[in-house]
Amino acid sequence: QAQLVESGGGLVQAGGSLRLSCAASRSIFSINTMGWYRQAPGKERELVATITHVGSTYYADSVKGRFTISRDNAKNTVYLQMSSLKPEDTAVYYCNRLIGATFWGQGTQVTVSS
């Protein structure tokens, strides 16, 4: 059964750090490029970072230099290390494959206080 389970969110002060995890079923993870997305209240979901099966990465300009995406192919898990967090990073964070996503997990809430 396909599934995505995000975890690791929470409330943190500006400048703080969090590490998000996403456990995916093998049918989703496999050799696919995986991504972290986020959706702030009243805004569209946006792509934050991606990582290919062999570890090539992409970051949105808004998080470049502060976030690091990684993956453990043996555990079908993708991570997002977030540092120097800003209030504008507040959102629900989701992971998914970059291409061919058919459903979304529940996400994990990240709230950054100023």
Residue frames as qw, qx, qy, qz and C-alpha x, y, z in Angstrom:
[[0.000, 0.890, 0.456, 0.000, 0.00, 0.00, 0.00],
 [0.407, 0.499, -0.031, 0.765, 1.43, 3.36, -1.04],
 [0.426, -0.837, -0.320, 0.120, 2.07, 5.75, 1.80],
 [0.358, 0.533, -0.210, 0.738, 3.91, 8.89, 2.82],
 [0.579, -0.722, -0.356, 0.127, 4.49, 9.73, 6.47],
 [0.297, 0.639, -0.216, 0.676, 6.10, 13.06, 7.32],
 [0.658, -0.666, -0.309, 0.166, 7.35, 13.86, 10.81],
 [0.629, -0.059, -0.134, 0.764, 9.67, 16.13, 12.75],
 [0.025, 0.663, 0.184, 0.726, 7.82, 19.42, 12.60],
 [0.470, -0.552, -0.530, 0.439, 7.19, 21.66, 15.57],
 [0.053, -0.985, -0.116, -0.116, 7.41, 25.14, 17.03],
 [0.730, -0.105, -0.037, 0.675, 10.81, 26.80, 16.94],
 [0.095, -0.869, -0.058, 0.482, 12.16, 30.30, 17.40],
 [0.553, 0.825, -0.115, 0.035, 13.62, 32.23, 14.51],
 [0.090, 0.759, -0.636, 0.105, 17.20, 31.16, 13.95],
 [0.665, -0.278, 0.658, -0.219, 16.52, 27.66, 15.19],
 [0.246, 0.322, -0.834, -0.374, 16.71, 24.30, 13.45],
 [0.806, 0.037, 0.414, -0.422, 14.50, 21.33, 12.73],
 [0.010, 0.277, -0.889, -0.365, 15.00, 18.03, 10.93],
 [0.767, 0.192, 0.107, -0.603, 12.06, 16.63, 9.00],
 [0.238, -0.179, 0.938, 0.179, 11.74, 12.99, 7.99],
 [0.717, 0.271, -0.074, -0.638, 9.54, 11.33, 5.41],
 [0.398, -0.126, 0.907, 0.055, 9.05, 7.59, 5.24],
 [0.596, 0.370, -0.248, -0.668, 7.71, 6.50, 1.88],
 [0.895, 0.080, 0.429, -0.097, 6.56, 3.19, 0.55],
 [0.508, -0.252, 0.612, 0.551, 8.93, 1.58, -1.91],
 [0.444, 0.582, 0.614, 0.294, 6.53, 2.12, -4.80],
 [0.070, 0.989, 0.130, -0.001, 6.83, 5.87, -4.28],
 [0.392, -0.789, 0.367, 0.299, 10.47, 6.08, -3.26],
 [0.894, 0.321, 0.241, 0.198, 12.18, 3.54, -5.55],
 [0.584, -0.029, 0.200, 0.786, 14.63, 5.35, -7.84],
 [0.126, 0.842, 0.411, 0.325, 12.44, 8.41, -8.12],
 [0.214, 0.321, -0.212, 0.898, 13.52, 11.95, -7.50],
 [0.353, -0.648, -0.648, 0.193, 11.96, 12.98, -4.20],
 [0.123, 0.503, 0.005, 0.856, 11.03, 16.44, -3.08],
 [0.182, -0.472, -0.615, 0.605, 9.99, 18.47, -0.08],
 [0.029, -0.573, -0.407, -0.711, 7.15, 20.92, -0.57],
 [0.128, -0.310, -0.602, 0.725, 5.46, 23.38, 1.72],
 [0.099, -0.621, -0.539, -0.561, 2.16, 25.18, 1.90],
 [0.091, -0.079, -0.433, 0.893, 1.65, 28.28, 4.00],
 [0.201, 0.598, 0.676, -0.380, -1.85, 29.46, 4.97],
 [0.349, 0.819, 0.189, -0.414, -3.59, 31.06, 2.02],
 [0.122, 0.695, -0.562, -0.431, -0.79, 30.20, -0.38],
 [0.875, 0.325, -0.290, -0.211, -0.15, 27.62, -3.08],
 [0.888, -0.323, 0.255, 0.206, 1.98, 24.60, -2.34],
 [0.332, 0.862, -0.379, -0.057, 5.57, 25.29, -3.41],
 [0.930, 0.123, -0.227, 0.261, 8.57, 23.11, -4.10],
 [0.418, -0.876, 0.237, 0.043, 11.36, 23.59, -1.57],
 [0.126, -0.625, 0.752, 0.169, 14.02, 21.04, -2.50],
 [0.947, 0.211, -0.079, -0.230, 14.56, 17.88, -4.50],
 [0.306, -0.575, 0.752, 0.106, 17.04, 15.03, -4.51],
 [0.732, 0.333, -0.484, -0.345, 17.65, 12.40, -7.18],
 [0.977, -0.182, -0.101, -0.037, 18.29, 8.73, -6.53],
 [0.797, 0.168, -0.203, 0.543, 22.04, 9.36, -6.77],
 [0.492, -0.560, -0.303, 0.594, 22.00, 12.45, -4.59],
 [0.224, 0.266, 0.218, 0.912, 21.88, 15.43, -6.92],
 [0.105, -0.613, -0.613, 0.488, 20.00, 18.27, -5.25],
 [0.075, 0.526, 0.312, 0.788, 18.00, 21.37, -6.07],
 [0.208, -0.490, -0.575, 0.622, 16.89, 24.13, -3.72],
 [0.096, 0.884, 0.384, 0.247, 14.46, 26.99, -4.08],
 [0.324, 0.550, -0.196, 0.744, 16.20, 30.34, -3.77],
 [0.461, -0.699, 0.029, -0.546, 14.30, 31.09, -0.58],
 [0.864, -0.480, 0.133, -0.068, 15.93, 28.19, 1.29],
 [0.792, 0.438, -0.255, 0.341, 19.30, 27.87, -0.44],
 [0.290, 0.504, -0.504, 0.639, 22.13, 27.80, 2.06],
 [0.424, -0.362, 0.458, -0.692, 19.79, 27.12, 4.99],
 [0.892, -0.004, 0.269, -0.364, 18.10, 23.80, 4.14],
 [0.067, 0.448, -0.865, -0.218, 19.73, 20.48, 3.25],
 [0.894, 0.083, 0.009, -0.439, 17.87, 17.58, 1.66],
 [0.007, 0.431, -0.901, -0.042, 19.16, 14.02, 1.92],
 [0.870, 0.002, -0.154, -0.468, 17.88, 10.50, 1.46],
 [0.356, -0.355, 0.860, -0.085, 18.51, 7.00, 2.73],
 [0.593, 0.214, -0.543, -0.554, 17.66, 4.64, -0.13],
 [0.308, 0.026, -0.940, 0.143, 17.88, 1.58, 2.12],
 [0.033, 0.327, 0.728, -0.601, 15.20, 3.00, 4.41],
 [0.078, 0.598, 0.634, 0.484, 13.03, 4.65, 1.73],
 [0.295, -0.812, -0.355, 0.357, 13.34, 7.86, 3.72],
 [0.381, 0.575, 0.075, 0.720, 14.05, 11.44, 2.75],
 [0.443, -0.584, -0.379, 0.564, 15.13, 14.14, 5.19],
 [0.209, 0.794, 0.118, 0.558, 15.12, 17.92, 5.30],
 [0.540, -0.379, -0.329, 0.675, 17.55, 19.60, 7.68],
 [0.072, 0.856, 0.263, 0.440, 16.38, 23.16, 8.22],
 [0.540, -0.327, -0.270, 0.727, 18.61, 25.77, 9.85],
 [0.095, -0.140, 0.010, 0.986, 18.46, 29.53, 10.38],
 [0.045, 0.569, 0.802, 0.173, 14.69, 29.26, 10.26],
 [0.049, -0.052, -0.017, -0.997, 12.65, 32.38, 9.56],
 [0.432, 0.306, 0.544, -0.651, 9.01, 33.17, 10.33],
 [0.583, 0.461, -0.255, -0.618, 8.30, 32.97, 6.59],
 [0.243, 0.232, -0.934, -0.124, 9.27, 29.29, 6.68],
 [0.429, 0.095, 0.690, -0.575, 6.10, 28.62, 8.65],
 [0.620, 0.228, -0.441, -0.608, 4.04, 26.11, 6.67],
 [0.897, -0.074, 0.402, -0.167, 2.89, 22.53, 6.45],
 [0.079, 0.604, -0.726, -0.319, 5.70, 20.53, 4.90],
 [0.922, 0.187, 0.237, -0.241, 5.09, 17.56, 2.61],
 [0.208, -0.447, 0.766, 0.413, 7.29, 15.13, 0.76],
 [0.812, 0.414, 0.327, -0.250, 6.50, 13.36, -2.48],
 [0.653, 0.088, 0.508, 0.555, 8.01, 12.11, -5.67],
 [0.027, -0.427, 0.174, 0.887, 8.76, 14.95, -8.08],
 [0.395, 0.168, -0.550, -0.717, 6.95, 13.37, -11.04],
 [0.516, -0.136, -0.787, -0.310, 3.76, 11.35, -10.99],
 [0.081, 0.005, 0.713, -0.696, 2.47, 12.16, -7.51],
 [0.345, -0.365, -0.713, -0.491, -1.05, 10.79, -7.12],
 [0.544, -0.742, -0.370, -0.128, -1.76, 11.54, -3.46],
 [0.137, 0.646, -0.410, 0.629, -0.28, 13.44, -0.55],
 [0.495, -0.222, -0.731, 0.415, 0.49, 12.54, 3.04],
 [0.305, -0.834, -0.454, 0.072, -0.75, 14.49, 6.04],
 [0.291, 0.735, -0.166, 0.589, 2.32, 16.70, 6.17],
 [0.606, -0.409, -0.433, 0.526, 4.07, 18.06, 9.24],
 [0.040, -0.964, -0.192, -0.180, 3.52, 21.54, 10.64],
 [0.595, -0.015, -0.176, 0.784, 6.51, 23.85, 11.05],
 [0.130, -0.943, -0.260, -0.162, 5.92, 27.07, 12.96],
 [0.579, 0.105, -0.194, 0.785, 8.69, 29.62, 13.36],
 [0.238, -0.898, -0.349, 0.120, 8.11, 32.37, 15.89],
 [0.392, 0.702, -0.102, 0.585, 9.80, 35.75, 15.65]]
